Each structure stands twice: as structure tokens, then as C-alpha cells.
Amino acid sequence: MIHSVAKAIEVLGTFSAAKPRLSLAEIARCRALPKSTTHNILATLAAYRLVEKLEDDTYALGTGLIS
């Protein structure tokens, strides 16, 4: 197993219909990851449009998941 890929998948799994928008701190806390690691994962996912950073500094799933 590639641990960095597993962490990225876990970050994606944090989002749900009940919580479609999450802050960096919420994601880090839910996944027990350092904020710096979470930030780097989110930046990589955003580069591939798998998540998007919104104007209020929260994150949501991106359109890259369905395109």
C-alpha cells in the first residue's frame, strides 16, 4: 500500500452529504493528521480538481471527481 495515496483517499472520505464543506482544521482533526500534511494533501488534490478551496477558506469535493 502507498501510504500517501491512502491518506489522500482518507481525506476525500472526510466529506459527506451532511458535511460537504470542511475547514483544514476540521479535516486534520477528523483524520488525526498534522495540519501541514493535510494542507499538502489538499493542495495536491486541488491541483487535480478533486477538491476545491472556497472563498471562505473551506474545502469541498471538486469537479475532477466526475469529469
C-alpha positions as CSV (number, residue, x, y, z in Angstrom):
1,M,0.0,0.0,0.0
2,I,1.2,3.5,-0.8
3,H,0.6,5.5,2.4
4,S,0.4,8.9,0.8
5,V,-2.3,7.7,-1.5
6,A,-4.2,6.1,1.4
7,K,-4.0,9.4,3.3
8,A,-5.4,11.3,0.3
9,I,-8.3,8.8,0.0
10,E,-9.0,9.2,3.7
11,V,-9.1,13.0,3.3
12,L,-11.6,12.6,0.4
13,G,-13.6,10.3,2.6
14,T,-14.0,13.0,5.2
15,F,-16.5,14.8,3.1
16,S,-20.1,13.7,3.2
17,A,-23.6,14.8,2.3
18,A,-24.0,16.1,5.8
19,K,-20.6,17.9,5.8
20,P,-19.9,18.9,2.2
21,R,-17.7,21.8,3.2
22,L,-14.9,21.5,5.7
23,S,-12.0,23.6,7.0
24,L,-8.4,22.5,7.0
25,A,-8.6,22.2,10.8
26,E,-11.7,20.0,10.7
27,I,-10.2,17.6,8.1
28,A,-6.9,17.4,10.0
29,R,-8.7,16.7,13.3
30,C,-11.0,14.1,11.8
31,R,-8.1,12.2,10.2
32,A,-5.6,12.8,13.0
33,L,-3.1,14.3,10.6
34,P,-0.9,17.3,11.2
35,K,-2.3,20.5,9.6
36,S,0.8,20.8,7.3
37,T,0.3,17.3,6.0
38,T,-3.4,17.9,5.5
39,H,-2.6,21.2,3.7
40,N,-0.2,19.5,1.3
41,I,-2.7,16.7,0.5
42,L,-5.4,19.2,-0.1
43,A,-3.1,21.3,-2.4
44,T,-2.3,18.2,-4.4
45,L,-6.0,17.2,-4.6
46,A,-6.9,20.7,-5.7
47,A,-4.3,20.7,-8.4
48,Y,-6.2,17.7,-9.9
49,R,-9.6,19.4,-9.2
50,L,-10.5,16.6,-6.8
51,V,-11.2,19.2,-4.1
52,E,-11.7,23.0,-4.4
53,K,-10.9,25.7,-1.9
54,L,-13.8,28.0,-1.5
55,E,-13.8,31.7,-0.8
56,D,-14.5,31.2,3.0
57,D,-11.3,29.0,3.2
58,T,-13.3,25.8,3.4
59,Y,-12.8,22.9,1.1
60,A,-15.4,20.9,-0.9
61,L,-15.2,18.0,-3.4
62,G,-14.2,19.2,-6.8
63,T,-15.5,18.6,-10.3
64,G,-12.5,16.5,-11.2
65,L,-14.2,13.5,-9.4
66,I,-16.9,13.4,-12.1
67,S,-15.1,14.5,-15.2
